[in-house]
């Protein structure tokens, strides 16, 4: 966006906030008794707030918590119990509740975040249900009255701002509006921060994130802690607004699901999405309640369930993208009218190449050396899957500056070797060293930080991020700020010849381009050793020479390479040495000429086909 | 103090008797838990997604069983003849028309959005049932419903005992299905490695459809087992679903023997804690177990790490 557009955007945003702030004054002026309407507005803000808090972990990181109501309950009960029993102002209790919920969120998140996706959803829903049942059954804890299923009635104090109690609902309205703005500001800051990029990438492909030296568990944990803190504060607001809390309501599955649905409908992972979701769904719930109130409960839940399915199936990006495009168009039109861009600039902007960088800039690799010291040492490595053998007793050395080709038929264990070296699998026996450091029990991100990068057999770009952002995920861990990470990432894109595609969403790249992108991403972690898993696999004939030239260019930069390659012509051209695997064992090793003419190798590659007959 | 002609075990070890009563009670219901967890694991083991509507499918099965009895006078033990094919078709269609498009769109191996989709389906069906059948607790009164017998002083409920047997027979039938039939082997192969299975000529999406159908149809059998002694209510699925989550994590995600073992363990824990403290506390104990397993052995008791 150009500077005038930015200014217009800020002004428009400010006007919207101002308009929202003026609504209560308008309703008072228009309606004799506006309490009901104010209440609905407060619910909209409240659910927008809750959903935005959920979105920090659920949307930003794609970790679907279905038990966030537990955190609401923790917030509501912490501040209320402290208020009733210790006379502590709920304003302070609110922060304490937030801290407790952040800690609890971290504790339940910790074991799950080392595992993949679904576990977290299962644990959160189970935790919320069991905390609810537990609270319902508890009358006193250490002499403190919790009052079980009957819940807590907060003392009514009248208009006492210091105790977070007001008679006029407008105060609650402005309190909630302020809280909502805070959580949106936090969301927006996270989104533009290092953490935001990591989370977005994690939402796409967690394992690929780990290969870039980022610890996904840590990023998710941070997001969960933030999310827990803000969700619990919402719980305190709820307690002070209603002045009556029960475990059955505050920790209900209904609350948890509402948070999810509003974020999904509004646009998961976007900053403002939850607000749009709340604006639509809260009134729907109110209307159905008004029409079918007592007799037919759950009508709004039928609508919610159906909406959730329809949105997931047909409109996964939700409302936000649609509103944003419209708003951006408006901003552009206004900005153009206020300060028309100078003609020369406009023409330049239209014709400018996306980036002007000389291709083939020197890569700042860590160890540019061809001194022949052993860099990677693998000793007696074995790994089984159930009863099936993946790799058996493999011993291997790769000297620094060398290019080694790993060949063998399908199922020979080549990718398993890569997975073992990079920490995606742990070996049953054996050891792996990189320049004397034992890698054997380390996780993928730690191994990458020590200087081993890899690509994947089936390319794994973060399809929702742009090409440039994909590489930024790899540069962010080792530079100071986002701006610097972007500049670094541009160099690597230039190196692989993808500068012109920098701002394209990676989902729109061709297979050849994806291979290049993955190479750029891996190189951007500044590896000493790079493992390329079928760098040319699935690529059409025309793109092949370019990719081979690129691999040779990487080699010239002094990066030590191990390649898995099916195309024997390519691998004999690029590699100094070949290692042949068969059924998990090394059966030949040496210069390409020697290995390719080894009778055993020939037997497997050529005669093997004959043996089938 | 034992009264009258008390059973010998109770006379000598009253504590032992309470423990055994809890264990037996737990084992009896544990079989049904195992069946529901098996349903989850058939889907997780092959399609690699969590079906949040599994409990809701059980609820649908229970209502079908209930109405077959209330309107048509069909004995619940005969209802699977109707409910199993209907639920199979429903599960098959859900996978084919709702879940499969997500696989195609996300190009992911384990699209997480399926979780949200099935959550939406669960919400929809559960509240539709609430709207149609109201929040009443419906029960089916059969002549066997309250009948019990005693073994060494342990009271055994007849319908629960029949339920355990039926769950065992169903489990054995599934074992034969998975080991002896082509489609059963295809399901297992796809679960182990879908890419290789595809190379071997297995139509993996058809396998997914059948897995969903099979999993849903199991809920018809579970419903037939439960209805003679358990209330029918629109929200009945949720508590069973949560226990099934604990069971699959305990036994190993995707492991069929794990589901059977986990179901019995969870039943026994619930039964024993239930007789000593109270049933609701058992839930909290189960959650502790759940998180403990995740921390110490995330693959579960019988789970196998996959390539």
Interface residues (C-beta under 8 A of the other chain):
Chain A: X62 X64 X66 X108 X111 X112 X114 X115 X116 X117 X118 X119 X121 X122 X123 X125 X126 X127 X129 X130 X133 X134 X136 X137 X253 X257 X260 X261 X264 X296 X297 X298 X299 X301 X302 X304 X305 X306 X307 X308 X309 X312 X313 X316 X385 X386 X390 X416 X463
Chain B: X44 X49 X50 X52 X98 X101 X102 X105 X107 X110 X112 X113 X115 X116 X117 X119 X120 X121 X122 X123 X124 X125 X126 X127 X128 X130 X131 X135 X238 X242 X245 X246 X249 X253 X278 X280 X281 X283 X284 X286 X287 X290 X291 X294 X295 X298 X304 X305 X306 X307
